[in-house]
Amino acid sequence: IEQIKILMDTLPTFGICLGHQMMAIASGARTRKMKFGHRGANQPAKDLKTGRVYVTSQNHGYAVDNASLPDSGAVMRFVNVNDGSCEGLDYPGKRAFSLQFHPEAHGGPLDCSGMFERFISMMGGREDA
């Protein structure tokens, strides 16, 4: 967790699934065991900034505890439409964001490609940065 804090303070950082949870913990949030985990390729995740809903692929039994976010350095960006659980975080003041779902395993041909474009932009537009 200490190394993740250093990475988030110094480099563009994009966490997916367990990486999302670890980045949240590094920012002061907590995780919790879910009563029913998210499994499958049809979980709706809403972008709270744009209002757009993405059909996402997921496979996890733990989630970031929403109640711990106000005291952390993280802000919820994506929420699961079905149960209100945290699906993504922004980290104000850092070049970092994280997603609980798997954008690399999207439901449609380009559903979540913007997530990778956002990260490339954080790296100054360089895919090899």
MDTraj code that builds the backbone (N, CA, C; nanometers):
import mdtraj as md
import numpy as np

residues = "ILE GLU GLN ILE LYS ILE LEU MET ASP THR LEU PRO THR PHE GLY ILE CYS LEU GLY HIS GLN MET MET ALA ILE ALA SER GLY ALA ARG THR ARG LYS MET LYS PHE GLY HIS ARG GLY ALA ASN GLN PRO ALA LYS ASP LEU LYS THR GLY ARG VAL TYR VAL THR SER GLN ASN HIS GLY TYR ALA VAL ASP ASN ALA SER LEU PRO ASP SER GLY ALA VAL MET ARG PHE VAL ASN VAL ASN ASP GLY SER CYS GLU GLY LEU ASP TYR PRO GLY LYS ARG ALA PHE SER LEU GLN PHE HIS PRO GLU ALA HIS GLY GLY PRO LEU ASP CYS SER GLY MET PHE GLU ARG PHE ILE SER MET MET GLY GLY ARG GLU ASP ALA".split()
xyz = np.array([
    [0.0837, -0.1192, 0.0000],
    [0.0000, 0.0000, 0.0000],
    [0.0883, 0.1258, 0.0000],
    [0.1979, 0.1220, 0.0737],
    [0.2873, 0.2385, 0.0774],
    [0.3458, 0.2661, -0.0605],
    [0.3795, 0.1614, -0.1348],
    [0.4339, 0.1798, -0.2695],
    [0.3286, 0.2373, -0.3644],
    [0.2048, 0.1975, -0.3451],
    [0.0964, 0.2513, -0.4282],
    [0.0799, 0.4006, -0.4015],
    [0.0909, 0.4411, -0.2758],
    [0.0841, 0.5841, -0.2432],
    [0.1918, 0.6614, -0.3182],
    [0.3133, 0.6072, -0.3200],
    [0.4245, 0.6728, -0.3894],
    [0.3957, 0.6814, -0.5385],
    [0.3486, 0.5709, -0.5973],
    [0.3160, 0.5707, -0.7402],
    [0.2101, 0.6751, -0.7724],
    [0.1048, 0.6781, -0.6929],
    [-0.0052, 0.7717, -0.7181],
    [0.0388, 0.9174, -0.7041],
    [0.1385, 0.9420, -0.6209],
    [0.1881, 1.0783, -0.6019],
    [0.2847, 1.1220, -0.7113],
    [0.3415, 1.0257, -0.7853],
    [0.4482, 1.0607, -0.8788],
    [0.4220, 1.0258, -1.0245],
    [0.3371, 0.9283, -1.0517],
    [0.3167, 0.8808, -1.1888],
    [0.1687, 0.8733, -1.2242],
    [0.1356, 0.8816, -1.3525],
    [-0.0021, 0.8510, -1.3932],
    [-0.0334, 0.7066, -1.3522],
    [-0.1467, 0.6864, -1.2882],
    [-0.1801, 0.5544, -1.2338],
    [-0.3245, 0.5197, -1.2671],
    [-0.3446, 0.3972, -1.3163],
    [-0.4773, 0.3469, -1.3540],
    [-0.4927, 0.2087, -1.2916],
    [-0.5843, 0.1960, -1.1950],
    [-0.6077, 0.0689, -1.1284],
    [-0.7346, 0.0030, -1.1780],
    [-0.7274, -0.1287, -1.1966],
    [-0.8426, -0.2078, -1.2403],
    [-0.8641, -0.3214, -1.1408],
    [-0.9881, -0.3417, -1.0982],
    [-1.0318, -0.4504, -1.0103],
    [-0.9570, -0.4443, -0.8764],
    [-0.8692, -0.5402, -0.8478],
    [-0.7958, -0.5377, -0.7212],
    [-0.7088, -0.4124, -0.7120],
    [-0.6554, -0.3670, -0.8251],
    [-0.5783, -0.2430, -0.8262],
    [-0.6627, -0.1245, -0.7823],
    [-0.7889, -0.1239, -0.8224],
    [-0.8838, -0.0201, -0.7793],
    [-0.8981, -0.0227, -0.6274],
    [-0.9168, -0.1407, -0.5721],
    [-0.9345, -0.1531, -0.4278],
    [-0.8084, -0.1106, -0.3529],
    [-0.6923, -0.1486, -0.4051],
    [-0.5661, -0.1126, -0.3397],
    [-0.5413, 0.0383, -0.3456],
    [-0.5734, 0.1007, -0.4583],
    [-0.5589, 0.2462, -0.4688],
    [-0.6541, 0.3163, -0.3725],
    [-0.7746, 0.2636, -0.3581],
    [-0.8710, 0.3220, -0.2646],
    [-0.8184, 0.3135, -0.1215],
    [-0.7662, 0.1979, -0.0840],
    [-0.7096, 0.1804, 0.0505],
    [-0.5919, 0.2756, 0.0709],
    [-0.5065, 0.2881, -0.0308],
    [-0.3914, 0.3786, -0.0222],
    [-0.4356, 0.5237, -0.0041],
    [-0.5564, 0.5549, -0.0460],
    [-0.6098, 0.6911, -0.0339],
    [-0.6904, 0.7123, 0.0935],
    [-0.7012, 0.6084, 0.1758],
    [-0.7707, 0.6224, 0.3028],
    [-0.9094, 0.5617, 0.3087],
    [-0.9560, 0.5018, 0.1992],
    [-1.0875, 0.4362, 0.1988],
    [-1.0742, 0.2935, 0.2533],
    [-1.1868, 0.2286, 0.2716],
    [-1.1899, 0.0896, 0.3170],
    [-1.2606, 0.0045, 0.2117],
    [-1.2409, -0.1260, 0.2209],
    [-1.3156, -0.2193, 0.1369],
    [-1.4045, -0.3041, 0.2267],
    [-1.5027, -0.3675, 0.1645],
    [-1.5947, -0.4540, 0.2395],
    [-1.6290, -0.5756, 0.1551],
    [-1.6611, -0.6845, 0.2239],
    [-1.7071, -0.8045, 0.1544],
    [-1.8517, -0.7814, 0.1131],
    [-1.8823, -0.8146, -0.0111],
    [-2.0181, -0.7959, -0.0622],
    [-2.1038, -0.9174, -0.0269],
    [-2.2310, -0.8949, -0.0001],
    [-2.3223, -1.0065, 0.0248],
    [-2.3336, -1.0921, -0.1006],
    [-2.3470, -1.0263, -0.2144],
    [-2.3506, -1.0943, -0.3440],
    [-2.2511, -1.0241, -0.4353],
    [-2.1455, -1.0940, -0.4725],
    [-2.0455, -1.0347, -0.5600],
    [-2.1008, -1.0092, -0.6990],
    [-2.0259, -0.9339, -0.7753],
    [-2.0634, -0.9056, -0.9144],
    [-1.9895, -1.0023, -1.0049],
    [-2.0638, -1.0779, -1.0827],
    [-2.0064, -1.1771, -1.1739],
    [-2.0747, -1.1634, -1.3086],
    [-1.9966, -1.1603, -1.4142],
    [-2.0559, -1.1621, -1.5469],
    [-2.0260, -1.0393, -1.6299],
    [-2.0797, -1.0418, -1.7511],
    [-2.0486, -0.9399, -1.8519],
    [-2.1629, -0.8424, -1.8757],
    [-2.2489, -0.8240, -1.7778],
    [-2.3621, -0.7333, -1.8019],
    [-2.3976, -0.6496, -1.6791],
    [-2.2977, -0.6005, -1.6092],
    [-2.3218, -0.5156, -1.4925],
    [-2.3241, -0.3694, -1.5366],
    [-2.4322, -0.2961, -1.5104],
    [-2.4382, -0.1556, -1.5511],
    [-2.3631, -0.0651, -1.4530],
    [-2.2710, 0.0147, -1.5061],
    [-2.1952, 0.1102, -1.4254],
    [-2.2181, 0.2499, -1.4823],
    [-2.2629, 0.3410, -1.3971],
    [-2.2951, 0.4772, -1.4408],
    [-2.1808, 0.5728, -1.4082],
    [-2.1405, 0.6500, -1.5079],
    [-2.0419, 0.7560, -1.4902],
    [-2.1153, 0.8752, -1.4291],
    [-2.0834, 0.9095, -1.3064],
    [-2.1535, 1.0173, -1.2368],
    [-2.1210, 1.1549, -1.2940],
    [-2.0133, 1.1662, -1.3687],
    [-1.9771, 1.2946, -1.4301],
    [-2.0562, 1.3197, -1.5576],
    [-2.0755, 1.2153, -1.6395],
    [-2.1421, 1.2328, -1.7694],
    [-2.2849, 1.1807, -1.7724],
    [-2.3204, 1.0917, -1.6782],
    [-2.4521, 1.0297, -1.6782],
    [-2.4616, 0.9073, -1.7676],
    [-2.3558, 0.8771, -1.8402],
    [-2.3564, 0.7626, -1.9312],
    [-2.3474, 0.6319, -1.8522],
    [-2.4235, 0.5316, -1.8963],
    [-2.4197, 0.3996, -1.8344],
    [-2.3461, 0.3046, -1.9282],
    [-2.2484, 0.2340, -1.8731],
    [-2.1694, 0.1361, -1.9480],
    [-2.2111, -0.0042, -1.9067],
    [-2.2154, -0.0958, -2.0013],
    [-2.2353, -0.2376, -1.9712],
    [-2.0962, -0.2948, -1.9494],
    [-2.0697, -0.3427, -1.8281],
    [-1.9334, -0.3808, -1.7913],
    [-1.9213, -0.5277, -1.7544],
    [-1.7993, -0.5776, -1.7636],
    [-1.7650, -0.7127, -1.7191],
    [-1.7048, -0.7025, -1.5800],
    [-1.7498, -0.7919, -1.4906],
    [-1.7028, -0.7865, -1.3525],
    [-1.6862, -0.9259, -1.2952],
    [-1.5962, -0.9355, -1.1967],
    [-1.5762, -1.0608, -1.1247],
    [-1.5077, -1.0283, -0.9917],
    [-1.5872, -0.9861, -0.8939],
    [-1.5312, -0.9525, -0.7637],
    [-1.6331, -0.9751, -0.6528],
    [-1.5813, -1.0015, -0.5328],
    [-1.6648, -1.0239, -0.4156],
    [-1.6435, -0.9198, -0.3070],
    [-1.5537, -0.8248, -0.3327],
    [-1.5283, -0.7139, -0.2407],
    [-1.5502, -0.5838, -0.3155],
    [-1.5812, -0.4790, -0.2420],
    [-1.6032, -0.3474, -0.3026],
    [-1.5493, -0.2399, -0.2093],
    [-1.5212, -0.1245, -0.2649],
    [-1.4850, -0.0090, -0.1831],
    [-1.6087, 0.0313, -0.1037],
    [-1.5898, 0.0553, 0.0243],
    [-1.6997, 0.0948, 0.1130],
    [-1.7343, 0.2415, 0.0874],
    [-1.8522, 0.2652, 0.0312],
    [-1.8948, 0.4022, -0.0016],
    [-1.8879, 0.4951, 0.1200],
    [-1.9210, 0.4430, 0.2367],
    [-1.9244, 0.5260, 0.3574],
    [-1.7858, 0.5764, 0.3964],
    [-1.6805, 0.5110, 0.3489],
    [-1.5447, 0.5527, 0.3845],
    [-1.4894, 0.6602, 0.2909],
    [-1.5594, 0.6904, 0.1835],
    [-1.5065, 0.7847, 0.0840],
    [-1.4955, 0.9299, 0.1320],
    [-1.5910, 0.9823, 0.2098],
    [-1.5776, 1.1234, 0.2506],
    [-1.4493, 1.1536, 0.3285],
    [-1.3947, 1.0561, 0.3989],
    [-1.2731, 1.0768, 0.4783],
    [-1.1471, 1.0354, 0.4033],
    [-1.1597, 1.0056, 0.2744],
    [-1.0454, 0.9601, 0.1947],
    [-1.0061, 1.0674, 0.0937],
    [-0.9045, 1.0365, 0.0156],
    [-0.8636, 1.1259, -0.0920],
    [-0.9245, 1.0868, -0.2244],
    [-1.0343, 1.0122, -0.2207],
    [-1.0976, 0.9613, -0.3424],
    [-1.2406, 1.0124, -0.3546],
    [-1.2850, 1.0258, -0.4796],
    [-1.4212, 1.0702, -0.5093],
    [-1.4845, 0.9693, -0.6039],
    [-1.6061, 0.9242, -0.5706],
    [-1.6718, 0.8261, -0.6566],
    [-1.7004, 0.8858, -0.7941],
    [-1.6644, 0.8105, -0.8969],
    [-1.6898, 0.8527, -1.0352],
    [-1.7896, 0.7599, -1.1026],
    [-1.7840, 0.6294, -1.0710],
    [-1.8751, 0.5313, -1.1292],
    [-1.9480, 0.4580, -1.0178],
    [-2.0772, 0.4316, -1.0417],
    [-2.1588, 0.3604, -0.9445],
    [-2.2315, 0.2466, -1.0151],
    [-2.2470, 0.1336, -0.9462],
    [-2.3227, 0.0221, -1.0012],
    [-2.4709, 0.0576, -0.9955],
    [-2.5379, 0.0528, -1.1095],
    [-2.6791, 0.0913, -1.1176],
    [-2.7668, -0.0044, -1.0378],
    [-2.7286, -0.1307, -1.0277],
    [-2.8113, -0.2302, -0.9586],
    [-2.8092, -0.2154, -0.8071],
    [-2.6913, -0.1942, -0.7482],
    [-2.6843, -0.1954, -0.6018],
    [-2.6175, -0.0728, -0.5390],
    [-2.5768, 0.0236, -0.6197],
    [-2.5187, 0.1459, -0.5661],
    [-2.3746, 0.1346, -0.5196],
    [-2.3105, 0.0216, -0.5459],
    [-2.1720, 0.0051, -0.5018],
    [-2.0762, 0.0851, -0.5900],
    [-1.9610, 0.1131, -0.5345],
    [-1.8591, 0.1929, -0.6030],
    [-1.7964, 0.1128, -0.7168],
    [-1.7975, 0.1707, -0.8365],
    [-1.7383, 0.1063, -0.9543],
    [-1.6179, 0.1823, -1.0086],
    [-1.5916, 0.3005, -0.9558],
    [-1.4763, 0.3754, -1.0039],
    [-1.4527, 0.4991, -0.9205],
    [-1.3259, 0.5381, -0.9116],
    [-1.2875, 0.6528, -0.8304],
    [-1.1956, 0.7465, -0.9074],
    [-1.2079, 0.8741, -0.8773],
    [-1.1115, 0.9747, -0.9189],
    [-1.0359, 1.0167, -0.7936],
    [-0.9130, 1.0629, -0.8131],
    [-0.8272, 1.1040, -0.7024],
    [-0.7836, 1.2483, -0.7282],
    [-0.8629, 1.3459, -0.6829],
    [-0.8334, 1.4868, -0.7103],
    [-0.6903, 1.5250, -0.6701],
    [-0.6264, 1.6002, -0.7576],
    [-0.4898, 1.6432, -0.7326],
    [-0.3848, 1.5434, -0.7760],
    [-0.4285, 1.4282, -0.8236],
    [-0.3357, 1.3246, -0.8700],
    [-0.3701, 1.2877, -1.0139],
    [-0.2737, 1.2368, -1.0857],
    [-0.2987, 1.1849, -1.2205],
    [-0.3323, 1.0367, -1.2048],
    [-0.4483, 1.0101, -1.1476],
    [-0.4851, 0.8731, -1.1142],
    [-0.6364, 0.8558, -1.1158],
    [-0.6782, 0.7365, -1.1550],
    [-0.8177, 0.6952, -1.1424],
    [-0.8202, 0.5438, -1.1375],
    [-0.9323, 0.4884, -1.0939],
    [-0.9419, 0.3427, -1.0831],
    [-1.0842, 0.2964, -1.1098],
    [-1.0930, 0.1720, -1.1560],
    [-1.2212, 0.1109, -1.1910],
    [-1.2323, -0.0268, -1.1281],
    [-1.3481, -0.0578, -1.0718],
    [-1.3718, -0.1918, -1.0196],
    [-1.3985, -0.2898, -1.1331],
    [-1.4618, -0.2435, -1.2380],
    [-1.4941, -0.3317, -1.3510],
    [-1.3746, -0.3462, -1.4449],
    [-1.3896, -0.4327, -1.5428],
    [-1.2818, -0.4647, -1.6368],
    [-1.3074, -0.3993, -1.7722],
    [-1.2480, -0.2831, -1.7987],
    [-1.2718, -0.2164, -1.9273],
    [-1.2118, -0.2918, -2.0450],
    [-1.1148, -0.3782, -2.0189],
    [-1.0532, -0.4555, -2.1271],
    [-1.1442, -0.5687, -2.1741],
    [-1.2493, -0.5983, -2.0999],
    [-1.3431, -0.7063, -2.1341],
    [-1.4820, -0.6475, -2.1528],
    [-1.4926, -0.5446, -2.2360],
    [-1.6168, -0.4702, -2.2536],
    [-1.7236, -0.5501, -2.3263],
    [-1.8489, -0.5106, -2.3015],
    [-1.9628, -0.5798, -2.3612],
    [-1.9782, -0.5547, -2.5097],
    [-1.9533, -0.4335, -2.5533],
    [-1.9638, -0.3980, -2.6945],
    [-1.8265, -0.3717, -2.7529],
    [-1.8194, -0.3428, -2.8810],
    [-1.6893, -0.3295, -2.9456],
    [-1.6030, -0.2154, -2.8923],
    [-1.6631, -0.1081, -2.8475],
    [-1.5858, 0.0064, -2.7984],
    [-1.6421, 0.0639, -2.6692],
    [-1.7235, -0.0137, -2.5982],
    [-1.7943, 0.0393, -2.4816],
    [-1.7051, 0.1139, -2.3829],
    [-1.5923, 0.0575, -2.3472],
    [-1.5089, 0.1160, -2.2423],
    [-1.3733, 0.1641, -2.2929],
    [-1.3568, 0.1781, -2.4221],
    [-1.2264, 0.2178, -2.4763],
    [-1.1836, 0.3553, -2.4267],
    [-1.2780, 0.4398, -2.3934],
    [-1.2454, 0.5729, -2.3433],
    [-1.1663, 0.5714, -2.2142],
    [-1.1765, 0.4624, -2.1379],
    [-1.1014, 0.4533, -2.0127],
    [-0.9520, 0.4489, -2.0410],
    [-0.9136, 0.3739, -2.1440],
    [-0.7724, 0.3651, -2.1797],
    [-0.7244, 0.4951, -2.2430],
    [-0.8106, 0.5590, -2.3203],
    [-0.7753, 0.6887, -2.3799],
    [-0.7518, 0.7928, -2.2704],
    [-0.8304, 0.7866, -2.1655],
    [-0.8118, 0.8790, -2.0531],
    [-0.6746, 0.8580, -1.9890],
    [-0.6362, 0.7324, -1.9715],
    [-0.5060, 0.7028, -1.9110],
    [-0.3916, 0.7468, -2.0024],
    [-0.4055, 0.7207, -2.1312],
    [-0.3023, 0.7641, -2.2265],
    [-0.2885, 0.9160, -2.2223],
    [-0.3997, 0.9853, -2.2106],
    [-0.3962, 1.1310, -2.1994],
    [-0.3206, 1.1744, -2.0736],
    [-0.3405, 1.1022, -1.9630],
    [-0.2685, 1.1329, -1.8394],
    [-0.1180, 1.1150, -1.8564],
    [-0.0795, 1.0271, -1.9473],
    [0.0626, 1.0023, -1.9733],
    [0.1171, 1.0995, -2.0776],
    [0.0443, 1.2046, -2.1051],
    [0.0892, 1.3026, -2.2024],
    [0.0689, 1.2578, -2.3452],
    [-0.0260, 1.1665, -2.3661],
    [-0.0560, 1.1183, -2.5006],
    [0.0390, 1.0124, -2.5513],
    [0.1302, 0.9688, -2.4680],
    [0.2288, 0.8691, -2.5099],
    [0.1878, 0.7312, -2.4612],
    [0.1630, 0.6401, -2.5526],
    [0.1279, 0.5039, -2.5151],
    [0.2473, 0.4295, -2.4568],
    [0.3685, 0.4771, -2.4815],
    [0.4881, 0.4096, -2.4318],
    [0.5482, 0.4792, -2.3094],
    [0.4749, 0.5726, -2.2502],
    [0.5294, 0.6501, -2.1373],
    [0.5453, 0.5638, -2.0134],
])
top = md.Topology()
chain = top.add_chain()
for i, resn in enumerate(residues, 1):
    res = top.add_residue(resn, chain, resSeq=i)
    for name in ("N", "CA", "C"):
        top.add_atom(name, md.element.get_by_symbol(name[0]), res)
traj = md.Trajectory(xyz[None], top)
